[in-house]
Amino acid sequence: MVSRLVLILGDQLSPGVSALQAADKSSDLVVMAEVMDEASYVRHHPKKIAFLFAAMRKFARVLEADGWRVAYTRLDDPENAQSIPAELLRRAEAEGAQEVLATEPGEWRLIEALSDLPIPVHQHPDDRFICSHAEFDRWAEGRKSLRMEYFYREMRRKTGLLMDGDEPAGGKWNFDHDNRKPAQDDLFRQGPLKFDPDETVEEVLTLVEQRFPDNFGALRPFWFATDADQAERAFEHFMEHALPCFGDYQDAMLEGDRFLCHAVIAPYLNAGLLDPLDICRRAEAAYRSGHAPLNAVEGFIRQIIGWREYVRGIYFREGPDYPRRNALNHQRKLPALYWGAETRMNCLAHAVAQTRDDAYAHHIQRLMVTGNFALLAGISPTELHEWYLSVYADAYEWVEAPNTVGMSQFADGGIIASKPYVSSGNYISKMSDYCRGCHYAVTKKTGDGACPFNLLYWYFLNRHRDRFQGNPRMAQMYRTWDRMDAKKREVILAEADAFLDRMSKGETV
């Protein structure tokens, strides 16, 4: 008989997680389970499933080596109850446990499911984050707008990162203006560190192939880190080879280089294999020692103590209905091209192919290619949210929903973004080489072969004029639209309508 069960979820693979801190090795039982409910509530990318199952198995062994008793259930165990609540009840009955210790999950559905169990579940705060829910709420209370930039400054002051006394290093809080350079091919750019599957990983890959054969995405080749030591080596590799150029090319996109200078550590960070404050301090040390420039290090740190902490704060402050918001009333179904169907739009074809192959695309590919197109085309933000949650290895609802519903789709009505992130094809042409090999011409505004982003950009602005024409950041766009010849405006709207009609009918666009 044990005193209590200690639940460890697949994104809580940190030895210091709060549930373990509250537990007693001598009398409590750690419960970990690979369950179909978690593996299938959306159709996860097979690489994500394999990454988490392999990392969970390895973490269970780490806990056992540290003296914990661990009850681990594999997906194919015939006794598996196939949901987290049911597994807890099964283990509680078998062990005589009367209560559960848990670290608060990162999704409302699991928080509520644990709260509904017939035995007490004590959900401890997830203190791996820098900002608690209460602290975020105190910052947000009474503000007319909840802009990330001002929250980020508070996190800089709290942590002391990149601070010279009371002032930000370099005299500015934000060097984003310096981080918008297009990239060129570079044969010496190394990309992320990749790992050959070991015996544990191979066993999981075989299981995923058998159980999830039809999920979107390529399972092999599989090269993710699956334990803390490998994740540490992956981060060190980024620090040495890519951090110095991370800032300059943070927004760039190249057909022949899917990773550029990006860290590709978000899956490890969000699963608990890396500590956010630790890696930020080490990045700061790289700046202080002269290894990496300030614009690169500030941009990297802002993604973690800025965006990552901010979107978590928004998710929990806004409540369980947040992922289903649809302020612009966009209802169009997600087109098949997001699941790999043929498209003549080269930027979307490459972003989706990369997503299929690697369970990864960087933030500009998500925001300004797949997200921008969905917003311009009026696609349901709920369907797009479920797609992002499905296809990326780093996606958990607390981080993904605000980025999609709020930042990308303006579906929260402007809580996160002060204006919708929409652009014509010109932005993609400026920041990538995608337009060179495209069926459509980015310089054509109308007519045969005109870039769909050009047509849909004006279509979107016209459709939502009542909402956005008073936005100071969009006034120039509406003045440009109004100066156009009336006949040209009619052609743009008609051609955009025709494009969307063909797409909705399942034709190749």
Beta strands, then each sheet from edge to edge (+ up, - down):
strand 1: 5-7
strand 2: 29-33
strand 3: 69-73
strand 4: 100-103
strand 5: 121-124
strand 6: 163-164
strand 7: 167-168
sheet 1: 3+ 2+ 1+ 4+ 5+
sheet 2: 6+ 7-
end
